[in-house]
């Protein structure tokens, strides 16, 4: 390979590395539009998410700043037609700070690969590697989660 070709390869590799660093920094610092989490601000002691925004069967991830901690949770509509809320953490793997991803009608722990049916996420399935239950009040228009309930899960983060 001639000198010009080697320089082109160097610049190409450098450009890819710069892009990877930029993406990593964006996710690490939660630059708006670059994180899977949408930041919410509590009002009147709660956060509110419009039902219409989270009724598509896809997991929607949210973050609430509480002091120096960010508390992460998700809302997802199950095959049972119900909206399920949980912290993006579990009692077992939370120290790894990897949370869950959705695969079809299941939420999967990205640390241990355990799978959980979305329709079973709730108070009755807490403990172990289950998505840690987050109480919510759901009406026709909104999902409302109290700041006190969010703070109760701060230990996961």
DSSP file (Angstrom, degrees, kcal/mol; ACC not computed):
  #  RESIDUE AA STRUCTURE BP1 BP2  ACC     N-H-->O    O-->H-N    N-H-->O    O-->H-N    TCO  KAPPA ALPHA  PHI   PSI    X-CA   Y-CA   Z-CA
    1    1 A X              0   0    0      0, 0.0     2,-0.0     0, 0.0     0, 0.0   0.000 360.0 360.0 360.0 137.7    0.0    0.0    0.0
    2    2 A X     >  -     0   0    0      1,-0.1     4,-2.1     4,-0.0     5,-0.2  -0.263 360.0 -99.9 -79.0 170.8    1.3    3.4   -0.9
    3    3 A X  H  > S+     0   0    0      1,-0.2     4,-2.2     2,-0.2     5,-0.2   0.870 122.1  53.1 -60.1 -40.4    1.7    6.3    1.6
    4    4 A X  H  > S+     0   0    0      1,-0.2     4,-1.9     2,-0.2    -1,-0.2   0.892 109.1  50.0 -63.9 -39.6   -1.5    8.0    0.5
    5    5 A X  H  > S+     0   0    0      2,-0.2     4,-2.0     1,-0.2    -2,-0.2   0.903 109.7  50.2 -65.7 -42.0   -3.5    4.8    1.1
    6    6 A X  H  X S+     0   0    0     -4,-2.1     4,-2.3     1,-0.2    -2,-0.2   0.890 110.0  50.8 -64.1 -39.7   -2.0    4.3    4.6
    7    7 A X  H  X S+     0   0    0     -4,-2.2     4,-2.5     2,-0.2    -1,-0.2   0.892 108.3  52.5 -64.8 -38.9   -2.9    7.9    5.5
    8    8 A X  H  X S+     0   0    0     -4,-1.9     4,-2.2     2,-0.2    -2,-0.2   0.903 109.8  48.3 -63.0 -41.3   -6.5    7.3    4.3
    9    9 A X  H  X S+     0   0    0     -4,-2.0     4,-2.7     2,-0.2     5,-0.2   0.914 110.8  51.8 -64.5 -43.0   -6.8    4.2    6.4
   10   10 A X  H  X S+     0   0    0     -4,-2.3     4,-2.6     1,-0.2    -2,-0.2   0.928 111.7  45.9 -57.8 -47.0   -5.4    6.1    9.4
   11   11 A X  H  X S+     0   0    0     -4,-2.5     4,-2.4     2,-0.2    -1,-0.2   0.880 112.2  51.4 -66.4 -37.5   -7.9    8.9    9.0
   12   12 A X  H  X S+     0   0    0     -4,-2.2     4,-2.1     2,-0.2    -2,-0.2   0.933 112.2  45.3 -64.1 -46.3  -10.8    6.5    8.5
   13   13 A X  H  X S+     0   0    0     -4,-2.7     4,-2.4     1,-0.2    -2,-0.2   0.906 113.1  51.6 -63.6 -41.9   -9.9    4.6   11.7
   14   14 A X  H  X S+     0   0    0     -4,-2.6     4,-2.5    -5,-0.2    -2,-0.2   0.906 108.6  51.0 -61.3 -42.1   -9.5    7.9   13.5
   15   15 A X  H  X S+     0   0    0     -4,-2.4     4,-2.2     1,-0.2    -1,-0.2   0.906 110.2  49.1 -63.6 -41.8  -12.9    9.1   12.4
   16   16 A X  H  X S+     0   0    0     -4,-2.1     4,-2.5     2,-0.2    -2,-0.2   0.916 111.6  49.4 -64.5 -43.2  -14.6    5.9   13.5
   17   17 A X  H  X S+     0   0    0     -4,-2.4     4,-2.4     2,-0.2    -2,-0.2   0.908 110.1  50.4 -62.7 -42.5  -12.9    6.1   16.9
   18   18 A X  H  X S+     0   0    0     -4,-2.5     4,-2.4     1,-0.2    -1,-0.2   0.912 111.1  49.6 -61.9 -41.9  -14.0    9.7   17.3
   19   19 A X  H  X S+     0   0    0     -4,-2.2     4,-2.4     2,-0.2    -2,-0.2   0.917 110.3  50.0 -63.5 -44.2  -17.6    8.8   16.5
   20   20 A X  H  X S+     0   0    0     -4,-2.5     4,-2.4     1,-0.2    -2,-0.2   0.910 111.5  48.4 -61.9 -42.3  -17.5    5.9   19.0
   21   21 A X  H  X S+     0   0    0     -4,-2.4     4,-2.6     2,-0.2     5,-0.2   0.917 110.7  51.6 -63.4 -43.2  -16.2    8.2   21.7
   22   22 A X  H  X S+     0   0    0     -4,-2.4     4,-2.4     2,-0.2    -2,-0.2   0.912 111.4  46.5 -61.4 -43.6  -18.9   10.8   20.9
   23   23 A X  H  X S+     0   0    0     -4,-2.4     4,-2.4     2,-0.2     5,-0.2   0.920 112.5  50.5 -65.5 -43.6  -21.7    8.3   21.1
   24   24 A X  H  X S+     0   0    0     -4,-2.4     4,-2.4     1,-0.2    -2,-0.2   0.919 112.1  46.9 -60.3 -44.8  -20.3    6.9   24.4
   25   25 A X  H  X S+     0   0    0     -4,-2.6     4,-2.4     2,-0.2    -1,-0.2   0.909 109.8  54.3 -63.7 -42.5  -20.1   10.3   25.9
   26   26 A X  H  X>S+     0   0    0     -4,-2.4     5,-1.9     1,-0.2     4,-0.5   0.922 113.4  41.1 -60.1 -45.1  -23.6   11.2   24.7
   27   27 A X  H ><5S+     0   0    0     -4,-2.4     3,-0.5     1,-0.2    -1,-0.2   0.893 114.4  53.2 -70.0 -38.2  -25.1    8.1   26.4
   28   28 A X  H 3<5S+     0   0    0     -4,-2.4    -2,-0.2    -5,-0.2    -1,-0.2   0.851 118.5  34.1 -65.1 -35.7  -23.0    8.6   29.5
   29   29 A X  H 3<5S-     0   0    0     -4,-2.4    -1,-0.2    -5,-0.2    -2,-0.2   0.334 106.0-123.9-104.1   5.9  -24.1   12.2   30.0
   30   30 A X  T <<5 -     0   0    0     -4,-0.5    -3,-0.2    -3,-0.5     2,-0.2   0.906  30.8-164.5  54.7  49.6  -27.6   11.8   28.7
   31   31 A X    > < -     0   0    0     -5,-1.9     3,-2.7    -6,-0.2     4,-0.4  -0.477  38.6 -89.7 -61.5 131.2  -27.5   14.4   26.0
   32   32 A X  T 3  S+     0   0    0      1,-0.3    -1,-0.1    -2,-0.2     6,-0.1  -0.130 113.4  14.2 -49.6 133.3  -31.1   15.2   25.0
   33   33 A X  T 3  S+     0   0    0      4,-0.2    -1,-0.3     2,-0.2    -2,-0.1   0.358 113.5  80.1  84.7  -6.7  -32.2   12.9   22.2
   34   34 A X  S <  S+     0   0    0     -3,-2.7     2,-0.3    -8,-0.2    -2,-0.2   0.429  79.3  71.0-112.0  -0.7  -29.2   10.6   22.7
   35   35 A X  S    S-     0   0    0     -4,-0.4    -2,-0.2     2,-0.2    -8,-0.1  -0.807  76.1-130.1-115.0 155.3  -30.4    8.5   25.6
   36   36 A X  S    S+     0   0    0     -2,-0.3    25,-0.6    -9,-0.1     2,-0.4   0.660  90.2  83.9 -74.4 -13.6  -33.1    5.8   25.8
   37   37 A X  E     -a   61   0A   0     23,-0.1     2,-0.5    25,-0.1    25,-0.3  -0.758  68.5-150.6 -96.2 132.5  -34.4    7.7   28.9
   38   38 A X  E     -a   62   0A   0     23,-2.2    25,-2.4    -2,-0.4     2,-0.3  -0.873  25.1-125.8 -94.6 129.1  -36.7   10.7   28.7
   39   39 A X  E     -a   63   0A   0     -2,-0.5     2,-0.4    23,-0.2    25,-0.2  -0.578  27.3-168.6 -78.4 134.6  -36.2   13.0   31.6
   40   40 A X  E     -a   64   0A   0     23,-2.9    25,-0.5    -2,-0.3     2,-0.5  -0.927  11.5-146.8-120.5 147.4  -39.3   13.9   33.6
   41   41 A X        -     0   0    0     -2,-0.4     7,-0.3    23,-0.1     5,-0.1  -0.961  23.8-120.3-114.1 128.4  -39.6   16.6   36.3
   42   42 A X        -     0   0    0     -2,-0.5     2,-0.4    23,-0.2     5,-0.2  -0.368  27.7-171.1 -64.6 142.1  -42.0   16.0   39.2
   43   43 A X  B >  S-E   46   0B   0      3,-3.1     3,-1.0     1,-0.1   104,-0.1  -0.998  70.0  -3.4-134.1 132.0  -44.8   18.4   39.7
   44   44 A X  T 3  S-     0   0    0     -2,-0.4    -1,-0.1     1,-0.2     3,-0.1   0.871 133.5 -51.9  54.6  40.4  -47.1   18.4   42.7
   45   45 A X  T 3  S+     0   0    0      1,-0.2   102,-2.9   101,-0.1   103,-0.5   0.642 123.3  66.8  78.2  15.8  -45.3   15.4   44.2
   46   46 A X  E <   -EF  43 146B   0     -3,-1.0    -3,-3.1   100,-0.3     2,-0.4  -0.986  69.6-124.4-156.9 163.7  -45.6   13.2   41.1
   47   47 A X  E     - F   0 145B   0     98,-2.7    98,-2.5    -2,-0.3     2,-0.4  -0.900  26.3-155.4-110.0 148.8  -44.5   12.6   37.5
   48   48 A X  E     - F   0 144B   0     -2,-0.4     2,-0.4    -7,-0.3    96,-0.2  -0.983  10.5-173.2-129.4 134.7  -47.2   12.2   34.8
   49   49 A X  E     - F   0 143B   0     94,-2.6    94,-2.9    -2,-0.4     2,-0.1  -0.994  32.3-115.1-125.0 128.0  -46.9   10.4   31.5
   50   50 A X  E >>  - F   0 142B   0     -2,-0.4     3,-1.1    92,-0.2     4,-0.7  -0.413  17.0-137.0 -63.0 132.7  -49.7   10.6   28.9
   51   51 A X  G >4 S+     0   0    0     90,-2.6     3,-1.2     1,-0.3     4,-0.5   0.885 103.6  60.9 -55.8 -41.1  -51.3    7.2   28.4
   52   52 A X  G 34 S+     0   0    0     89,-0.5     3,-0.5     1,-0.3    -1,-0.3   0.799 100.0  56.3 -58.7 -28.4  -51.4    7.8   24.6
   53   53 A X  G <4 S+     0   0    0     -3,-1.1    -1,-0.3     1,-0.2    -2,-0.2   0.748 116.2  33.1 -75.4 -24.6  -47.6    8.1   24.6
   54   54 A X  S << S+     0   0    0     -3,-1.2     3,-0.4    -4,-0.7    23,-0.3   0.151  91.2  92.2-120.8  17.7  -47.0    4.7   26.2
   55   55 A X        +     0   0    0     -3,-0.5    -1,-0.1    -4,-0.5    -2,-0.1   0.192  57.8  92.3 -99.5  16.9  -49.8    2.6   24.8
   56   56 A X  S    S-     0   0    0      2,-0.2    -1,-0.2    -3,-0.2     3,-0.1   0.402 100.8-108.2 -93.0   3.1  -48.0    1.2   21.7
   57   57 A X  S    S+     0   0    0     -3,-0.4     2,-0.4     1,-0.3    -2,-0.1   0.483  84.5 116.1  84.4   1.6  -46.8   -2.0   23.3
   58   58 A X  S    S-     0   0    0     20,-0.0    -1,-0.3    47,-0.0    19,-0.3  -0.820  73.9-107.2-103.9 145.1  -43.2   -0.7   23.3
   59   59 A X        -     0   0    0     -2,-0.4     2,-0.5    17,-0.1    17,-0.2  -0.525  31.6-158.9 -69.7 131.4  -41.2   -0.1   26.5
   60   60 A X  E     - B   0  75A   0     15,-2.5    15,-2.2    -2,-0.3     2,-0.4  -0.968   7.8-149.3-115.8 125.2  -40.8    3.6   27.2
   61   61 A X  E     -aB  37  74A   0    -25,-0.6   -23,-2.2    -2,-0.5     2,-0.3  -0.768  15.9-177.6-103.4 137.8  -37.9    4.6   29.5
   62   62 A X  E     -aB  38  73A   0     11,-3.3    11,-2.3    -2,-0.4     2,-0.4  -0.904  11.6-155.8-133.1 158.9  -37.9    7.6   31.8
   63   63 A X  E     -aB  39  72A   0    -25,-2.4   -23,-2.9    -2,-0.3     2,-0.4  -0.999   3.1-168.6-137.9 136.5  -35.5    9.2   34.3
   64   64 A X  E     -aB  40  71A   0      7,-2.2     7,-3.0    -2,-0.4     2,-0.4  -0.995  21.2-133.5-125.7 126.5  -36.2   11.4   37.3
   65   65 A X  E     + B   0  70A   0    -25,-0.5     2,-0.4    -2,-0.4     5,-0.2  -0.655  24.7 178.0 -79.9 128.9  -33.4   13.3   39.0
   66   66 A X  E >   - B   0  69A   0      3,-3.6     3,-2.0    -2,-0.4     2,-0.3  -0.871  62.5 -56.5-133.0  99.5  -33.5   13.0   42.7
   67   67 A X  T 3  S-     0   0    0     -2,-0.4    -1,-0.0     1,-0.3     0, 0.0  -0.525 120.7 -18.4  65.2-127.6  -30.6   14.8   44.3
   68   68 A X  T 3  S+     0   0    0     -2,-0.3     2,-0.3    -3,-0.1    -1,-0.3   0.430 125.6  84.7 -89.4   0.0  -27.4   13.4   42.9
   69   69 A X  E <   -B   66   0A   0     -3,-2.0    -3,-3.6     2,-0.0     2,-0.5  -0.781  65.4-145.7-107.6 147.5  -29.2   10.2   41.6
   70   70 A X  E     -B   65   0A   0     -2,-0.3     2,-0.6    87,-0.3    -5,-0.2  -0.957  16.3-152.2-104.5 125.2  -31.1    9.5   38.5
   71   71 A X  E     -B   64   0A   0     -7,-3.0    -7,-2.2    -2,-0.5     2,-0.4  -0.879  14.1-158.6-100.2 121.4  -34.0    7.1   39.1
   72   72 A X  E     +B   63   0A   0     -2,-0.6    16,-2.1    -9,-0.2     2,-0.3  -0.801  19.6 156.3-106.3 140.4  -34.9    5.1   36.0
   73   73 A X  E     -BC  62  87A   0    -11,-2.3   -11,-3.3    -2,-0.4     2,-0.3  -0.960  23.6-141.0-150.6 168.4  -38.1    3.3   35.2
   74   74 A X  E     -BC  61  86A   0     12,-2.8    12,-1.9    -2,-0.3     2,-0.4  -0.951   0.9-154.8-133.9 157.5  -40.2    2.1   32.3
   75   75 A X  E     +BC  60  85A   0    -15,-2.2   -15,-2.5    -2,-0.3     2,-0.3  -0.998  23.3 167.8-127.3 131.3  -43.8    1.9   31.3
   76   76 A X  E     - C   0  84A   0      8,-2.3     8,-3.1    -2,-0.4     2,-0.5  -0.996  33.2-126.5-148.5 139.7  -45.0   -0.7   28.8
   77   77 A X  E     - C   0  83A   0     -2,-0.3     6,-0.2   -23,-0.3    42,-0.1  -0.758  31.6-147.4 -87.8 125.8  -48.3   -2.0   27.7
   78   78 A X    >   -     0   0    0      4,-2.8     3,-2.1    -2,-0.5    28,-0.1  -0.297  30.6 -99.1 -86.7 172.7  -48.6   -5.8   28.1
   79   79 A X  T 3  S+     0   0    0      1,-0.3    -1,-0.1    26,-0.2    -2,-0.0   0.646 121.7  68.0 -65.4 -14.0  -50.5   -8.3   26.0
   80   80 A X  T 3  S-     0   0    0      2,-0.2    -1,-0.3     1,-0.0     3,-0.1   0.445 116.3-114.6 -82.0  -1.7  -53.2   -8.1   28.8
   81   81 A X  S <  S+     0   0    0     -3,-2.1     2,-0.3     1,-0.3    -2,-0.1   0.496  78.1 122.6  82.2   3.5  -53.9   -4.5   27.7
   82   82 A X        -     0   0    0     -6,-0.0    -4,-2.8    37,-0.0     2,-0.5  -0.757  65.1-122.1-101.8 144.1  -52.6   -3.1   31.0
   83   83 A X  E     -C   77   0A   0     -2,-0.3     2,-0.4    -6,-0.2    -6,-0.2  -0.742  29.7-159.4 -82.6 128.7  -49.9   -0.6   31.4
   84   84 A X  E     -C   76   0A   0     -8,-3.1    -8,-2.3    -2,-0.5     2,-0.4  -0.902   4.7-163.1-112.9 138.2  -47.1   -2.0   33.6
   85   85 A X  E     +C   75   0A   0     -2,-0.4    49,-1.4   -10,-0.2     2,-0.3  -0.952  17.6 155.2-122.4 140.3  -44.6    0.2   35.5
   86   86 A X  E     -CD  74 133A   0    -12,-1.9   -12,-2.8    -2,-0.4    47,-0.2  -0.988  45.3 -98.7-156.6 154.3  -41.3   -0.9   37.0
   87   87 A X  E     -C   73   0A   0     45,-3.3     2,-1.9    -2,-0.3    45,-0.3  -0.479  40.3-116.0 -67.2 148.6  -37.9    0.4   37.9
   88   88 A X  S    S+     0   0    0    -16,-2.1     2,-0.3   -26,-0.2   -15,-0.1  -0.337  94.6  64.1 -83.2  56.1  -35.3   -0.3   35.3
   89   89 A X        -     0   0    0     -2,-1.9    43,-2.7    43,-0.1     2,-0.3  -0.967  67.8-143.6-166.0 164.4  -33.5   -2.4   37.9
   90   90 A X     >  -     0   0    0     -2,-0.3     4,-1.1    41,-0.2    39,-0.2  -0.902  31.4-107.7-136.5 168.4  -34.0   -5.5   39.9
   91   91 A X  T  4 S+     0   0    0     37,-0.9    38,-0.2    39,-0.4     4,-0.1   0.796 115.1  39.0 -65.4 -29.3  -33.1   -6.7   43.5
   92   92 A X  T  4 S+     0   0    0     36,-0.9     3,-0.3    38,-0.2    -1,-0.2   0.934 126.0  25.6 -89.2 -51.9  -30.4   -9.1   42.2
   93   93 A X  T >4 S+     0   0    0      1,-0.2     3,-2.0    35,-0.2     4,-0.5   0.343  83.1 109.3-100.1   5.6  -28.6   -7.4   39.3
   94   94 A X  G ><  +     0   0    0     -4,-1.1     3,-1.4     1,-0.3    -1,-0.2   0.784  69.5  67.0 -58.8 -28.5  -29.1   -3.7   40.1
   95   95 A X  G 3  S+     0   0    0     -3,-0.3    -1,-0.3     1,-0.3    -2,-0.1   0.765  94.6  58.5 -64.9 -23.1  -25.5   -3.1   41.0
   96   96 A X  G <  S-     0   0    0     -3,-2.0    -1,-0.3     3,-0.0    -2,-0.2   0.675  96.9-144.9 -78.3 -17.2  -24.5   -3.7   37.4
   97   97 A X    <   +     0   0    0     -3,-1.4    -3,-0.1    -4,-0.5    -2,-0.1   0.872  60.1 123.3  56.3  43.4  -26.7   -0.8   36.3
   98   98 A X        -     0   0    0     -5,-0.4    -9,-0.1     1,-0.1    -1,-0.1   0.681  43.2-175.3-106.9 -23.9  -27.7   -2.5   33.1
   99   99 A X        -     0   0    0     -6,-0.2    11,-2.5   -11,-0.1    12,-0.4  -0.198  31.1 -51.3  65.9-152.7  -31.5   -2.6   33.4
  100  100 A X  E     -H  109   0C   0      9,-0.2     2,-0.3    10,-0.1     9,-0.2  -0.848  34.0-158.5-126.2 155.8  -33.9   -4.2   30.9
  101  101 A X  E     -H  108   0C   0      7,-2.0     7,-3.4    -2,-0.3     2,-0.4  -0.943  27.1-116.7-126.6 154.6  -34.6   -4.4   27.2
  102  102 A X  E     +H  107   0C   0     -2,-0.3     2,-0.4     5,-0.2     5,-0.2  -0.767  26.8 178.8 -93.7 134.7  -37.8   -5.4   25.6
  103  103 A X  E >   -H  106   0C   0      3,-2.9     3,-1.2    -2,-0.4     2,-0.3  -0.880  64.7 -58.8-132.6 101.4  -37.9   -8.5   23.3
  104  104 A X  T 3  S-     0   0    0     -2,-0.4    -1,-0.0     1,-0.2     0, 0.0  -0.469 121.0 -12.2  64.5-125.5  -41.5   -9.0   22.1
  105  105 A X  T 3  S+     0   0    0     -2,-0.3    13,-2.3    -3,-0.1    14,-0.4   0.054 125.5  78.7 -97.6  25.7  -43.8   -9.5   25.0
  106  106 A X  E <   -HI 103 117C   0     -3,-1.2    -3,-2.9    11,-0.3     2,-0.5  -0.951  68.0-139.1-131.6 152.2  -41.0   -9.9   27.5
  107  107 A X  E     -HI 102 116C   0      9,-2.8     9,-2.4    -2,-0.3     2,-0.5  -0.935  25.8-154.9-105.0 135.0  -38.6   -7.7   29.4
  108  108 A X  E     -HI 101 115C   0     -7,-3.4    -7,-2.0    -2,-0.5     2,-0.4  -0.940  16.0-125.5-118.5 128.7  -35.1   -9.1   29.5
  109  109 A X  E  >  -H  100   0C   0      5,-2.6     4,-1.9    -2,-0.5    -9,-0.2  -0.577  16.3-150.6 -68.8 123.8  -32.4   -8.4   32.1
  110  110 A X  T  4 S+     0   0    0    -11,-2.5    -1,-0.2    -2,-0.4   -10,-0.1   0.499  91.5  51.1 -79.5  -1.6  -29.4   -7.2   30.2
  111  111 A X  T  4 S+     0   0    0    -12,-0.4    -1,-0.2     3,-0.1   -11,-0.1   0.865 129.1  11.3 -95.2 -51.6  -27.1   -8.6   33.0
  112  112 A X  T  4 S-     0   0    0      2,-0.1    -2,-0.2    17,-0.1    17,-0.0   0.476  92.7-125.0-109.6  -3.9  -28.3  -12.2   33.5
  113  113 A X     <  +     0   0    0     -4,-1.9     2,-0.1     1,-0.2    -3,-0.1   0.628  51.4 158.4  70.1  15.1  -30.6  -12.6   30.4
  114  114 A X        -     0   0    0     -5,-0.1    -5,-2.6    15,-0.1     2,-0.4  -0.473  31.7-140.9 -67.5 143.3  -33.6  -13.6   32.5
  115  115 A X  E     -I  108   0C   0     -7,-0.2     2,-0.4    -2,-0.1    -7,-0.2  -0.879  16.5-170.2-112.9 140.3  -36.9  -13.0   30.7
  116  116 A X  E     -I  107   0C   0     -9,-2.4    -9,-2.8    -2,-0.4     2,-0.2  -0.991  26.8-119.2-133.8 127.7  -40.1  -11.8   32.2
  117  117 A X  E >   -I  106   0C   0     -2,-0.4     3,-1.6   -11,-0.2     4,-0.4  -0.443  20.0-139.6 -63.0 128.7  -43.5  -11.6   30.7
  118  118 A X  G >  S+     0   0    0    -13,-2.3     3,-1.8     1,-0.3   -40,-0.2   0.892 101.0  60.7 -57.8 -41.0  -44.7   -8.0   30.5
  119  119 A X  G 3  S+     0   0    0    -14,-0.4    -1,-0.3     1,-0.3   -41,-0.1   0.655 103.7  51.8 -63.9 -14.9  -48.2   -9.0   31.5
  120  120 A X  G <  S+     0   0    0     -3,-1.6     2,-0.4     2,-0.0    -1,-0.3   0.459  78.7 114.7-100.8  -2.9  -46.8  -10.4   34.8
  121  121 A X    <   +     0   0    0     -3,-1.8     2,-0.3    -4,-0.4   -36,-0.1  -0.542  51.1  84.8 -70.3 126.1  -44.9   -7.3   35.9
  122  122 A X  S >  S-     0   0    0     -2,-0.4     3,-1.3     9,-0.3    11,-0.2  -0.983  93.2 -52.3 167.5-172.1  -46.4   -6.0   39.0
  123  123 A X  G >  S+     0   0    0     -2,-0.3     3,-0.9     1,-0.3    -1,-0.1   0.822 124.8  58.0 -61.0 -34.0  -46.7   -6.1   42.8
  124  124 A X  G 3  S+     0   0    0      1,-0.3    -1,-0.3    -3,-0.1    -3,-0.1   0.655 106.1  49.5 -73.7 -15.2  -47.3   -9.9   42.8
  125  125 A X  G <  S+     0   0    0     -3,-1.3    -1,-0.3    -5,-0.1     2,-0.2  -0.203  80.8 132.2-118.7  43.5  -44.1  -10.7   40.9
  126  126 A X    <   +     0   0    0     -3,-0.9     3,-0.1     6,-0.1     6,-0.1  -0.511  39.1  47.9 -92.4 163.9  -41.5   -8.7   43.0
  127  127 A X  S >  S+     0   0    0      1,-0.2     3,-1.5     3,-0.2   -35,-0.1  -0.104  84.2  43.4  94.3 164.6  -38.2  -10.0   44.3
  128  128 A X  T 3  S-     0   0    0      1,-0.2   -36,-0.9   -38,-0.1   -37,-0.9  -0.329 124.1 -29.9  63.6-143.3  -35.4  -11.9   42.6
  129  129 A X  T 3  S+     0   0    0    -38,-0.2    -1,-0.2   -39,-0.2     3,-0.1   0.290 100.7 124.9 -94.2  10.3  -34.5  -10.7   39.1
  130  130 A X  S <  S-     0   0    0     -3,-1.5   -39,-0.4     1,-0.1     2,-0.2  -0.330  81.0 -88.3 -62.0 149.7  -38.0   -9.4   38.3
  131  131 A X        -     0   0    0    -41,-0.1     2,-0.3     1,-0.1    -9,-0.3  -0.477  56.3-106.3 -56.1 125.7  -38.3   -5.8   37.2
  132  132 A X        -     0   0    0    -43,-2.7   -45,-3.3   -45,-0.3   -43,-0.1  -0.417  39.8-111.7 -66.3 121.2  -38.7   -4.1   40.5
  133  133 A X  B     -D   86   0A   0     -2,-0.3     2,-0.5   -11,-0.2   -47,-0.2  -0.193  29.1-166.2 -58.4 136.9  -42.3   -3.0   40.8
  134  134 A X        -     0   0    0    -49,-1.4   -49,-0.2    -3,-0.1    16,-0.1  -0.963  21.3-129.7-125.6 110.1  -43.1    0.7   40.7
  135  135 A X        +     0   0    0     -2,-0.5     2,-0.3    14,-0.1    11,-0.2  -0.278  34.4 172.4 -60.2 143.3  -46.7    1.6   41.9
  136  136 A X        -     0   0    0      9,-0.1     2,-0.5   -51,-0.1     9,-0.2  -0.989  31.2-133.1-148.8 153.2  -48.6    3.9   39.5
  137  137 A X  E     -G  144   0B   0      7,-2.8     7,-3.1    -2,-0.3     2,-0.5  -0.953  26.6-168.0-107.9 125.7  -52.1    5.2   39.2
  138  138 A X  E     +G  143   0B   0     -2,-0.5     5,-0.2     5,-0.2     2,-0.2  -0.956  12.6 165.5-119.0 128.2  -53.5    4.9   35.6
  139  139 A X        -     0   0    0      3,-2.5   -88,-0.1    -2,-0.5    -2,-0.0  -0.599  57.9 -77.4-121.8-169.3  -56.6    6.6   34.4
  140  140 A X  S    S+     0   0    0     -2,-0.2   -88,-0.1     1,-0.2     3,-0.1   0.778 127.7  27.1 -62.7 -26.5  -57.9    7.2   30.8
  141  141 A X  S    S+     0   0    0      1,-0.2   -90,-2.6   -90,-0.1   -89,-0.5   0.784 119.3  27.0-106.7 -33.6  -55.4   10.1   30.2
  142  142 A X  E     -F   50   0B   0    -92,-0.3    -3,-2.5   -91,-0.1     2,-0.5  -0.928  50.1-138.8-140.8 154.6  -52.3    9.6   32.4
  143  143 A X  E     -FG  49 138B   0    -94,-2.9   -94,-2.6    -2,-0.3     2,-0.5  -0.969  33.1-165.9-103.4 124.1  -50.0    7.4   34.2
  144  144 A X  E     -FG  48 137B   0     -7,-3.1    -7,-2.8    -2,-0.5     2,-0.5  -0.961   9.7-175.9-120.7 126.3  -49.1    9.1   37.5
  145  145 A X  E     -F   47   0B   0    -98,-2.5   -98,-2.7    -2,-0.5    -9,-0.1  -0.980  24.5-126.6-123.6 126.1  -46.2    8.0   39.7
  146  146 A X  E  >  -F   46   0B   0     -2,-0.5     4,-1.9  -100,-0.2  -100,-0.3  -0.382  12.1-129.9 -72.7 148.3  -45.7    9.6   43.1
  147  147 A X  H  > S+     0   0    0   -102,-2.9     4,-2.9     1,-0.2     5,-0.2   0.842 109.7  59.6 -63.1 -34.3  -42.3   11.0   43.9
  148  148 A X  H  > S+     0   0    0   -103,-0.5     4,-1.5     2,-0.2    -1,-0.2   0.908 105.8  47.2 -62.0 -41.8  -42.4    9.1   47.2
  149  149 A X  H  > S+     0   0    0      2,-0.2     4,-0.6     1,-0.2    -1,-0.2   0.880 112.3  49.9 -67.9 -37.4  -42.6    5.8   45.3
  150  150 A X  H >< S+     0   0    0     -4,-1.9     3,-1.4     1,-0.2    -2,-0.2   0.933 109.2  51.4 -63.7 -45.5  -39.8    6.8   43.0
  151  151 A X  H >< S+     0   0    0     -4,-2.9     3,-1.6     1,-0.3     4,-0.3   0.822  99.5  65.5 -61.7 -30.9  -37.6    7.8   46.0
  152  152 A X  H 3< S+     0   0    0     -4,-1.5     3,-0.3     1,-0.3    -1,-0.3   0.763 104.2  46.1 -63.6 -23.8  -38.3    4.3   47.4
  153  153 A X  T X< S+     0   0    0     -3,-1.4     3,-1.9    -4,-0.6     4,-0.3   0.345  79.5 103.6 -98.7   5.9  -36.4    2.8   44.5
  154  154 A X  G X   +     0   0    0     -3,-1.6     3,-1.8     1,-0.3    -1,-0.2   0.778  67.0  72.3 -60.4 -26.5  -33.5    5.2   44.7
  155  155 A X  G 3  S+     0   0    0     -3,-0.3    -1,-0.3    -4,-0.3    -2,-0.1   0.744  88.7  62.6 -61.9 -22.5  -31.4    2.4   46.3
  156  156 A X  G <         0   0    0     -3,-1.9    -1,-0.3     1,-0.2    -2,-0.2   0.697 360.0 360.0 -73.3 -18.6  -31.2    0.7   42.9
  157  157 A X    <         0   0    0     -3,-1.8   -87,-0.3    -4,-0.3    -2,-0.2   0.382 360.0 360.0-119.5 360.0  -29.4    3.6   41.3
